[in-house]
Amino acid sequence: MEDMLRHIEPEVLLGSAKGLENFETLKKAANDRMYVGCGKEWTVLRFVLHLLILKTKFGWSNNSFNDLLTLLGNFLPKPNFVPKNTYEEKKIINPMKMHVQRTHACRNHCILYHGEYAALEKCPNCDASLVKGKTSCVVCLDGASYVYLKGSTKIVFMRHRRFLLKMHIPQDEGLFYGTNENDFAQNQLRSETTNVADMPFKEMSIFFKYLPYWQELAVRHAIDGMHLQKNVFDSTIGFLGLSGKAKDGLKSRKDLVDLQIRPELHPQELLNGKYYLPSASYNLIPDERLAICAGGRHLCWLKVAS
């Protein structure tokens, strides 16, 4: 353990603004024994590492692992330093984690988009697109408009106004993407006999199997009202932070910086290395969340009563 600490000390100290504090925490875990009278070889750090190795090796879920930690904490002599849950255990070894840099690869295994190839959008050897997901729209194909979000590390499709009616009144697009959309989507339905040899699709959508009307749609995006209602509702309450993991976090705010829009919502780095996220118009206080939930219950009662 001492050799390992000496090896990682420079990286931990320089890895963040709290490098010294992180290293002292790690050093303490490497010296503290699990409980009074415990063998000197069983330090907190060694105990935690061995448990996490077992968790990974046998695929234990977080819930089962939490139950194991609770059992060990009750079983071992007190006081002891058994972490309360998986989160607390990972905090101990957090300064030791390796920094990962993701690099895209050609889907035909020709090159890595790194170094001299980092700025390319397609492979110079086989002419394949950087990411197959960029042409995943079965209507637009190569005409799909996409943006790679560095903060969220995902590709999203843009310019959805193309699918609205021509007489639709545009909103203030500058607040969303910073561009005006005057183009129109392709309206032809590609037949099942179209040559797909050069297209990036290898599997048929499961919607063909589970939605009887899917193969008859002129536009594949036009799912029925039931599915659309559920998807919009789930996304809305998640965006407002009423259910599940909030969508408005540091990663999404960094995406606004990359897109050069909504400067009033850009994250602000503090002296301690953390970030402050300015409040947005859609951020709700606890009373507002309770009011929305109460209104939702009322709507459910009206639906049942009708």
N, C-alpha and C positions, 0 to 999 in steps of 0.2 A: 504494500500500500504506500509506503514512504517513497519508493522509487517511482511509482505512478504519479504521486502528487508532485514530485520534483519535475517530472516530464511535462505535466500539463499546467504547471504554475504560470509560465509566461502567457499562455493562451487565455487562461481564465482571468488573469489580471488585466490584460489588454482587450478582452473580448467585449466589455461593456463598461458603462459609467459606474457600475456597482461591482467592478472586478475584484477589488480588495475585500469587500464585504462577502462576496460569493466565495472567494478562496478561503477566508477565515471560517465560514460556515462548513465548507467541505473539509477543511483541516480538523475542525472540531469533531465532525462525524467520523473521521478516520481515527481519532484518539479515544473517543468515549466508548466505554463498554456498554453492552446491551442492558445490564443490570448489575447491581453490586454483587461481587463474588463470581461474576461471569469470567470465563477463560479469556486471557488477554487477546487471543486471536479473533474473538467474536466482537468486533467493533460494530458500531451502528452502520458505517458505510459498507463493511463486508456483508453484514446481515441483509441490508437492502439490496445490494447487487446480486447476491445469491437468490433471493426471492424473485427479483425481476427476471433473472435468467430462467428460472423455473416457469414463471408466468408466460414468457415468450415461447419456451420450448414446448409446453403442453397446451398453449392456446387458451389459458384461463381468461374468462371475462372479467371485467372490472368489478362486477357485483360479487362474483365468487371469490375474487382476490380480496375484496373488502371484508367479506365474512371470515376469510382465513386470518387476516390481520387482527380482526376483533378477537378471534379465538386465541391467537398467540399472545395478544396483549393481556388477556384474562388469565392465561395459563402460566406465563412466566412470572417470576417473583417481581413484586412491586417495591419501589418504582422502577419502571423500565422505559426504554425509548422506542418501543414498537410504534411505527406510524399509524395514525388513525385510519387512513384510507389510501387508495392509490395516488390521489393527488398529492398528499403530504409526502408520500414516499418518493415520487418523482421530483418534488422540489429539492430533495436532498442531493440528488445526482444531476440536477439541472445544469450546474456549471460545467459538467463533464461532457455534455452533449456535443456531437459533431455538427458543424455547420454544413448544410447541404446546398449545393448549387445545381439546379436542374438544367439539363441541356437536351434540346430536341434532337431527334435523329431522323434521317431519311427513312421512310417506311419500307424502302427496299434495301436498307442496311448499307447504303453507299457511303454516307458521311455523317459526322456529327456537326450540328450547327454551332460551332465554337471556333474561336480564333478568326481566321480569315473568312470563314463561312458564317459568322455570327449574324451578319446583317441580311443574309439572303432569304428570299421568300420561297424559293424552290431549289431542288437539288440540281447542281450543275452537270451531273452525270446522267441521270435518268429523267430529269425535268418534272419530277413528282413534287406536288405542293408540300409545303412545310408540315402542315397538320391536316389530316383527312377531315377533321371536323369543320374546316372552313367551307367545304362544299357539301355539307350534310343536308341542305335544303333541297328536296326533290323537285321543287319548282324552279328555284333560281339557279341551282348548280353553280357554275363558275361566276354567275352574276350576284352571288350572295355577298351582302355587305357585312363585314365582321370587324371586331376590334379585340385585340388581345389585352386583357387587363392584367398588368404586372402585379398589382397588389393582391388581387384575388387569384392570380395564376390560372385564369380560365379564358376561353374564347366566348364572346357573346355576339349575337347577331343584331344589327342595327337597321335603321331606315325602314321601320315598320309602316310608315305612312303610305308606302307604295301599295299596301293591301287595302287601304280605305277607298271609299267612293271618291270620285274626282271632285264632287261638290262639297266634300267635307271641309268645314272651316278650320284652318290650321291654328294651333295654339302657339304660345311663345316658345318656339323650338330652341331658342338660345339658352333657356334654362336647363334643357335636357342634354343636348349633344353639341350645341354651338354651331349647327349648320342648318341650312334650309334644304328641305327635301322636295324636289320638283319632278323626280322621275316616277315611273309607274312600273308595277310588277308585271312579269309575264303572266298571261291569263290562259295560256293553252295547257291542256292536260296531256302530259307525256304518256303515250300508250305503253302497254305492257311489252310491245314488240320492239321498243326502242333499243338500239345497240348500246349496251351498258358496259362494254369491255373496258372503256377508258374511264369509267366512273368509279368513285371510291367506295361504292356500296357493296358489301359482301353478304349482308343478311337482310331478310325481309322484316319490316317493322312488325312488332307483335300486335299492333292495332289491327292489322289485316285479320288476325285470328280472333281477337276478343271484341272488336267493334264491327258488327255486320255491315254497317253503312260505309265503312272506311274506304273500300275500293271504288265506291261510286262517287266520291267527293271530287269536285273540280279542283279544289285547293286542299291539300292535306292538313292545313292548319285548322280547318273549320270543323272542330269537334263539336259534339252536341252540347246543349245548354247545361245538362247535368254535370258533365265533366268540366266544362268551362267555369261553372259556378263554384265548384269545389276548388279548382286550381286558383281562381282569383281570391276566394275567401282565405285559403291557406296562406297565400303569398301576402295578403293584406295584413292579417293578424300577426304574421311573422315579422313583417316589416315594421309594424307598430310596436313590436316587442311584447305582444300579449300572449304569445304561445311559442314554444320552442326556442331556438337560438336566434337572437336578434340579427337582422341582416345589416344593420347600420353600425359597422365597427371600424376599426383602424384600417383594415385592408380596403374596404369600400371607399373610405375617405381618401386613402392614397391614390385610388383609381381616379378620383376627381382631380387630383393634382396632375396626374399624367395626361388626363383629357383636357386640362386647362379650362375647366368650367367650375362654377359655383365656388369662387374663392373664399366666400364667407364661411364655408363649411370645411375648408382645408384644415388638417390636423396641425397643432402647434406643439413643437417639441419643447419640453421643460428642461430645467437645468439638471434634474436627476435622471435624465434619459427617457422618461416616460412621455406620453403624449396627452394633450388636452383636446377633446373633441367638442367644438362649439355646438351649442344647441341648435337644432333645426326646427322648422315649423311643425314637423310631424312628430317630434319627440313629446311624449305624454307624461304628465305628472301623475302620481298614484291616484288622485281623485278622478282624473279624466279616464284612466284605465278602468276604474270601477264603474264609471258611468257608462262606458261602452259595453262592458260585460253585462251590466244590468239591462241595457237596451237590447242586447242580443238575446237575453232570456225572454224579454217581452215579445220579441219578434218570433221566437220559437213557439211561444204559447199561442200567438195569433195563428201561426201556420197549422198547429195541431187542432185548434178550435175550428178553423175553417174546413 
